[in-house]
């Protein structure tokens, strides 16, 4: 990591079958990840942030069953996240901010019970946010900002009792803030700026005693602020 490596990863890279960590962040690596990446059965940490990797994740990526951290932030990766993402049981940190991922977030992400960070900001995800996200009971940070998610905020988010940061700014979420927001007892930062949310703040919102920052500009809320 932190060198001036260029070019693409060769198919032979997958021959590192016993590697547990790959740290290639902050280089100038390009092109698609090789299909052989799935042969690295012992891989636990895969950090390729701040490069120029492009194209979709190969299907073999979802065979990295030992993976706990994947950081591909600030690349040019694209395509959909496969429902097979739910088959990586130890995945704890999924950081793919600032890429070109698109399509819906698969409901299978809710099967990642160890997840603590899900950072999807600055992509092109669209469609409804699946209620299965509420199954991520260990999630501490959920960043969905600057995508194209639409529809209501699912009531199932009430299950995210460990959540401290919820960022949903610059999407197309509609409808009211669900009353289940009151279940987020540890929430410290809540950003819903620039959506199409409506209605009054639910009474349960005022029970968020840990809340430090709340950003809600550029929506269509009405009513009065409760004392």
Buried (B, 14 or more C-beta within 10 A) or exposed (E): EEEEEEEBBEEEBBEBEEBEEBEBBBBEBBEBBBEBBBBBEBBBBBBBBBBBBBBBBBEBBBBBBBBBBBBBBBBBBBEBBBBBBBBBEBBBBBBBBBBBBBBBBBBBBBBBBBBBBBBBBBBEBBBBBBBBBBBBEBBBBBBBBBBBBBEBBBBBBBBBEBBBBBBBBBBBBBEBBBEBBBBBBBBBBBBBBBBEBEEBBBEBBEEBEEBEEBBBEEBEBEEEEEE
